[in-house]
């Protein structure tokens, strides 16, 4: 059988060294008041175990025991010392010698399933038992095995208890081994804090009593324990068999190839013929000369075949006599006998535990913090209607604060995170800064409308556009604008022809050379036909930004279940209503735009006059150049000679000005209408950008955002609605209870550390 010895402590990996392991310390005397197997007293003491525990060691083990009793052994992987070996290697006898607890001698008892024996100090003596079922069992079988709880008075009842557990696990001729675990808790005022796990030993080959499946099951159990990098391995080898053929050594080398965490234990040396070559090989092995283990080797002599009834004191006396004779008397005392083995094991355990305590404390703090984070995601308990109202009120308050800060551009809260200058304004963490994103979108909308809002781009405007593009500093890679169709380019003459076509189809009673006032409206409607489409795209972008921001705020302040219910009940309907209202506002703006042209802004007349003045100025400059003549005039300033003189010929200039008078009344009125339309377009463009950003975006999308989950909204909920929104799901309540239980365990563990860390470490 394989036996695993460990203490309830941290699972942090570390190499343990025992400097005294190879020295020859004075062998201390043992207390003779030990458990006698013939004594019928209940829950007897094991006085020799006091050799394992000094005052400091007891304090440390008390701490570890407190952690175990708090239930932390299931949360923290514990460092462990595993006693393992082949079948019949003497592991049970080694375990008995260490603990001085008599294990059942029948071969069928402690070898067919895991038996976890936990000893702890308590004012009252007791022995209790239960079964932990294998996770692979059916739920019905698990419940049946969990219901097994027994108490016994002394160890003489242990065989019958194991028989009962064996039967309950369904073991018999058809099924030899099980992955279920029998837990035996032994309490008493003189008990040390110690836990032993006894597992079936490694099987060499199958037979009629042990199938191939049994061989693999036991192999997997052994490897499961010794494969852990935090495990110290006590490899038990029997001198009755060639150690080169014993499975345990190959297994240890597989999982600990450097022997850094393995301590070898040789049993049954009394089966070796004195002074033989075989005995010398085993002595060399004990001296760490053949198979090297960093923790060395130790030799123990178990009870002889005819001495199974010996008490532990008799067993120790016989062992000392054996090692004081023959070739064994030359071995250092630190390498032989149970007494020094207890001391070596004691130091091994203590040094390992002491070294691992800081890591255990750190690991406990980590899982405590993780548990608190999981609890925080569940929010506060919401069992009663009052709890639910309070919870929704807290959500309302937090939501209003964050939404208002986002709308106003106040980013002091940690919720908004830090600025990422490498990311786009609307990307990553920057997207949570709502007002900055909206400003960015509004500016892009205005720029897009100025560039690509018109249907036709006239020659003069095209030159100005090219100049503007050369000085543009917008980063196209970080722009959120989608590509849109650019205006169709027209020369001045093509533009006039376009006006003539519309003018001819919209004439009224106006005199020739003038134009119908309605013509400006017709020209403007065609030229600005893209505005509503671009504005609708902008409103959708702003609406999506607001939606994402509100949902992110809900993610931050509410549990997933409550967030989903609030979204469906209130948030999404209100966001959709705001979006619809903004689009309706745009529709009204568009309807106003389609009515007859009207403006009272002097910007229209200013622009109209500037357009004409610029054209007239251009014409005069051209005529002036044409009317300029050069003549040579005789000069006497620097001696006789001639100099070039230029002057404007008034008659030529006058004739040129006459030629600029447009005789075609239709073309003249078309030019006037084109200039008036251009002035009106610029005036309306400014107005349209303003009303879309103010009346559609601000009025309907941003202004109502902070009150979307206001206390007034929450106050309108009925009791039934409150419960449907804020009540905890059964799964959440179960998870809360589970996490609260873990929190209590962690707090108990931390209390234990606070009480003990100061003088232990």
VENPENOR-V592414 format. One record per pair of residues at least 24 apart in sequence whose C-alpha atoms are under 6 Angstrom apart, sorted by sequence separation. I is the first residue (numbers start at 0). GAP is how many residues later the second one is. If there is no record, write none. Layout:
# VENPENOR-V592414
i,gap
I,GAP
I,GAP
This chain:
# VENPENOR-V592414
i,gap
126,24
126,25
626,25
408,26
626,26
226,28
233,28
237,28
405,28
406,28
231,29
232,29
233,29
234,29
235,29
236,29
237,29
238,29
405,29
231,30
232,30
233,30
234,30
237,30
238,30
456,30
239,31
261,31
455,31
456,31
457,31
458,31
262,32
264,32
454,32
455,32
456,32
457,32
458,32
262,33
263,33
264,33
265,33
266,33
267,33
455,33
456,33
457,33
458,33
258,34
259,34
262,34
264,34
266,34
451,34
258,35
451,35
297,37
298,37
299,37
297,38
133,45
133,46
132,47
131,48
131,49
130,50
130,51
129,52
130,52
129,53
45,54
128,54
423,54
8,55
103,55
128,55
7,56
127,56
127,57
126,58
126,59
7,60
125,60
125,61
124,62
124,63
112,64
123,64
111,65
112,65
121,65
10,66
114,66
115,66
116,66
118,66
120,66
121,66
122,66
10,67
113,67
114,67
115,67
116,67
117,67
118,67
119,67
120,67
121,67
9,68
10,68
114,68
116,68
118,68
120,68
607,68
8,69
9,69
120,70
119,71
120,71
607,71
119,72
454,72
606,72
119,73
453,73
5,74
118,74
453,74
5,75
118,75
520,75
603,75
4,76
117,76
118,76
520,76
603,76
3,77
4,77
117,77
452,77
3,78
116,78
452,78
3,79
116,79
603,79
2,80
115,80
2,81
115,81
1,82
114,82
1,83
114,83
113,84
113,85
0,86
111,88
110,89
0,110
41,111
42,111
584,111
41,112
86,114
581,114
85,115
86,115
85,116
581,118
577,122
577,123
60,132
44,145
88,148
88,149
80,150
84,150
78,151
79,151
80,151
81,151
82,151
83,151
84,151
78,152
80,152
81,152
83,152
512,152
512,153
514,154
513,155
512,156
519,157
564,160
84,163
561,163
561,164
499,170
498,171
495,174
377,181
376,182
6,187
6,188
5,189
4,191
3,192
3,193
2,194
3,194
2,195
1,196
2,196
1,197
0,198
1,198
0,199
1,199
0,200
12,217
35,275
51,294
403,302
402,303
399,306
23,308
23,309
23,310
22,311
21,312
395,313
395,314
395,315
20,323
17,330
15,336
387,338
11,344
9,346
11,347
9,350
69,675
66,682
